[in-house]
Amino acid sequence: MTFDKLTSALNQGGQHLGDLIWWTLAEARIDRSTLEKIWAGAQLAPEHLPDPPTAEKALKAAVREAAVGQPDRLIRLGKEDEAEIVFAVVRETKHADGSVTYQQETRIVLDRKAESVSSDIAAHDLAGVITTRFGELRSTHTPDDVRRAMMKTLDACAAVTLRDHGGVYWVPAPYAELVRRLQTAIEKIGSSRVYLLPVHASADANRTLGDAAKLAIEDELAALKTEVEGFMASPPDRPSTLVRRLDAFEALKMKAALYRDVLQVRVQDLEKTLEDLTGSVEHLLNEKVAA
């Protein structure tokens, strides 16, 4: 059955509960200015865009790419401080007696202030590859950046993962318009495709999605509880860390309310647990203010 036929068949159900979403990112490298235009054109929140490319990120991405397919050479971080980042290209030689020796071939240096990359052997092949890729990546977002922007948007849509390792998500119906704007934006990046499969009310759909939503809330609540217990044992240095947790509690409360309305999902002791966690975090904040 084709995707269109499957969509048509599933559209015959009852009330629209939401959409299943999955995607493929193909040829998804994109420069910052183009991504910003696409994002704005789809009326997506700018705060969900990835951070702008930096010289540091560009160099490290270039190094990762250059290291692929180099069985006898390693690229190792040798130094990273406020002034520079230094990677060393090292040749690894294995000998008949089982011993291994290493010989450094060149150093690749990022001058943080000048945002320039250089090598102590200008004609070195890997250094040349890294320098070229650095120039290309300096103003370019990678597919991983695009994926992270998608995940930020889906998180804002109260999405629930339907697989242990992600890849397929359910977005509740109140965010149907937003997720379609996301689809429009992503499909303008390279040859990427975003698939939306509407899910309508039925006994099986309500039960399956309800179970998934309940599990997602319980997992998120457990993670927050563990984190706050760690804060109580060793308070973070920055008050902003605690403030962000208060925001996370409120976001989880809103997500739970949404799932309760759409799928009649209820998580036992959610309100009480969030209230206790909020009290603990506020206590830590008050202690920092008084210190």
N, C-alpha and C positions, 0 to 999 in steps of 0.2 A: 504494500500500500504506500502511495506517495505521501509526502508530508502534507500537501494540500488536501488530499482525500481524508487523511487522518484528522486534520483540523476540522474539516467539514463535518465528519462523523461525530466528533466530540462536541461540536457546537450545538448539538441537538438536545443537550441535557437541560437541567433546570437553571436556577440562579447561578450567575457567574461567580465562582469562588476566587478565581485568580488565574495565574498563568504559570506554566512550567517554562523555564528559560535555560538554554544552554547555547554555546557558541563555539566558533572556531576563529582564531585570529591568524590571518594569513597576510604576508607582506605588510605587517602592522607597524613598521618603523615609520615615525612621523615627526616632522619638526614641530617645535613648540608653538609657533605662531599659527600654523595650520590647525593643530589640535585645538587651540583656544577658539579659533573661528568656528570650527565644527561644533564644539561644545556649546558656545554661545548661540549658534544658530538653532540648536535643538533645545534651547532654554533649560540647560542642565546647570546645576549648582556649581559655580567656579571653585568652591572649596573642596569639591570632589576630584578636581584635576590632580594629577601627580605633581610633586614638587618640580620646579623647573630644573632642567639638566644642569649639572655643575661639572667643573673640571675634574674633580675627584671621582665622581660617578662615571664620567666618560672614560677616564684612564682605567679604572678598575673593570669596567665592562669590556674595554678594548683588550685588556690583559686576559680576561676569561676567554674571550673569543680566540685570541692568538694561541692560547695554551692547548686548544683542541687539536688533536692529530699530531702531537709532538711526543712520541714515545721515548725519545732519548734526551729530551730537554725539559727542564722545569722552569717555571717563572715564579719566583718567591719574593714575598714582601720583605724588604730588608730594613726599611725605616719609614716611620710615619710620624711627623710632628707638625708644629704650626707653620714651619717654613717650607717643608717639602715632603714628598712621598717618593720612595725609591724602591723599584723592583729590580731584581737581579735575574738574568737569564743564565741558568746553570746547566751544563751538559753532564749527564749521568752515564758513566761507563761501567758495564758489568764485565768482570774478568772471569777467566776459566776456573780459577780457584774459589769462586764464589764471593770474592770481595767486590766492593763497589767504590769507585772514586768519582769525585765531583770537581768540575772545573768551571769557574765563572767566565762567561763569554762577554757579557756587557752589563751595564747598569742603565736603567731607564728612569729618568728623574722628572717629576712634576714640580715646577716652581709654583707654589700656591699663589704668590703675589702677582706674578706675571701671567699665571694660568697657561704656561707653555711647557711642552714636553721636549726633552732632549736625551741623547744617549752619548756615552763616552766613546762609542764606535759608530760613527754616522752611517757607515755602509752595512751595518749588521742587518741581516734579513728580518729577524723577528722584531727588532727595534723599529725597522721601517714599517712593518705591518701594524704594530701598535700605534706608532705616530700617525699613520694614515687613518686608522679606525678612530683614534682619539679626535681627530679633526672632524670626522663625520658625525661622531656621537655627541660632540660638544653642545650642539643645539637640537639634538634628536632624542625623542623618546623611544624606548624599546617596547616590544610586545608586553614585557612584564609590567612596564609602567602603565600601559593601556589596560591590562588586566586589573591592576590595583585600582585604577580609576573606576572601572566597572564594579569592583567589589565594594568600594566606598558608596557608590550609588545604590547598589543592591542592599547594603546594610541600612541605608536610609529608607529603603522600601520595606523594611522588616522581613527580608527574604529568609527562607529556611532552606538549608541544604538537604537534599534527599539522598545523598550518597556520603559515606564516611569520609571520602577524600575530595568532596566537592564535585563540581562539574555540572550538576543539574540542580536547579533551585526552583522553589515555588515562591511566587510573589503574590500577596493577597490582592483582591480586586480593587481596593481603594487606590492602589498605585498603578493601575492598568495603563493610564495615560502616560505616566512618567516612564514606565519601563518600555513603552513603545517609542518614546522620544530617545531613550538610550539606544534602542535598536537602530533607529534612524541614524544616529551619530556614529555608532561603531561600524555600520555597514558602509560608511564613507571612508573608512580607513583601510587602504589596501584592498585585498579581496576578502575581508572578514565577513562572516555571516553570523547573525544572531537569530536563533529559532525560538518562537513563542508558541506555546501550545495551550490554548484556553482550557480550563478545567471547570466544569459545571457541576452543580450540586447533585449528588446521588449518595446512597448509603455508603457505598464503598469509598467514594472520593472523600466524603466528609470524615470517615473513620481513619483512612490512611493519612490524609493531610493533617488531621487533628493529632494523631499519634506523633507525626514528625514534628509538628509545631510544639507540642508538649515537651518532647525530648529536647528540642533546641533550647527552650526556655529553661528547663531544668539544668542542662549543661552550662548555660551561661550564668545562671544563678550560682551553681556550685563553684565555677571559676572565680566569680566575684567574691564569694565567701572565703575561698582559700586565699585570695589576694589580700583581703582585709585582715584576715588572721595573721598573715605575714607582716602587714603594716603595724599591727598591734605589738608584735614581737620586736620589730625593728622599723620604727617610723621613717618614712622617706624624708629626705632633706628639703624637698621643694613642696610648699603648700599647694602649688598648682597640680601636683600629682593627685592629691586628695580631692581637690575640687573636680578634677576630671572624673573621679570615681563617683562623686555625687551625680554628675551628669549621666554617667553610665547607668546608675540606679534608676534615674527618671526615665531614660530611654527604654530600659527593660520593662518598667511598669507600663509605659505606653504601648510597647509591643504586646505585652500580655493582654492588655485591654482590647487591642485590635483583634487578636486571635480569639478572645472570648466572644467578641461580637460576630466574627465571621464564621468560626467553627465551633463555638461553644466549648472552647478549651479552657480548662481551669487547672492551675498548678497549686497543689496543696501548700499552704503556709507561705505563699509568695509574698503577700503584703507584709506579714509579720517578719519574715526574714529580711526583706528590704528595709523595713523600719528599723530593725536591730542594727543592720549594717550601716544605715545612715547615721544612727546615733553614735556608733563607734567612730566613724570617720569625722563627724562633727566634733566629737570629744578630742580627737587628735588635732584638729584644726584649732580649737580653742586653746589647747596647750601650747601650740606654736605661737599663737598671737600673744599669749601671756608671758612667753619666755623672753 
